[in-house]
Amino acid sequence: MFFGSDNTGPAHPSVMAAMAEANTGFQPSYGEDALMERVRDQIRALFEAPQASVYLVATGTAANALALATLSQPWQTVFCTPLAHIHTDECNAPEFFTGGAKLSLTGAADKMTPDDLRAAIAAWPKGDVHVAQHGPLALTQATERGRVYGCDELAALTSVARDHGLPTYLDGARFANAVAALGCTPAEMTWKAGIDAVSMGGTKNGCLGVEAVIFFNPENAWEFELRRKRSAHLFSKHRFLSAQMLGYLKDDLWLELARTANARAATLVAGLRDLPEADVVVEPEVNMIFATLPRATHQRLKAAGAAYGLYDGPLESGPADEPLMMRLVCDWSISEGQIAEFLDIARG
């Protein structure tokens, strides 16, 4: 019953098989491997973007921080929500890699609106040498509360950014889950909606550790390459990043795994709704659930070995019926049996 994070599950056998296949003979290093050429071709085809620049890094933090550094200047500010991963979970990596660009928290929670963005931009007078200058818009898809921006919502936000001459970066650590939830194409959720650069995450969706960074404007390519090397994120045995991504892309495995994870979360949330004491706090749209259960139920689940995030507490002491919020995340490998066991214990 491991619902702590989609980082915690195993890599998919097809990804492992691709890694094993790549582990023979010799290949040029530092991204010059033949496998990477195939990755570029496949991602360009997937995104309907033949001129896109495609790179691989091993972590989501590297993808976010290096992409934002490429799109911004140290004296600028990046517009993101208060719950954006770049703000809450990356130890100031974006600020570090940009050389000091600050983050302007926009909106109230995990999603922002065009009005929120206009107000945040207006808060920094353009051309005033004493304040931060306008930098890129950074959006998280899916959000840290398990919600998604529709393609129309993305287009409305990027339109505001373009009106001010600002590029937009999409943090796609759960990119596949969002595409599966929306039923759209990668192109529709990115450049067709005005996105300038995106990360397509693999680590949370069946890979060992690989994220693609895609720039739809080729002029960003060389700077990103330099930043990736300078920051020690250019792998010498790059073929093992390439192999993971090839295994992930083959036969649309990336989308199949995301659909499975989303479906498992839907099964789990349906079971939670049947519990009179459970309250679903945020309407889930992908593979992440925020809900409350009484302290006594959490104690029973934790004692039985269930792993998940608990946002309130303490767990050990307090009223037995006090509701405490949890985060449950399903990855592709969660079985319906594990979900049924979790719900049985929750029922008591």
Disulfide bonds with the S-S distance in Angstrom:
none
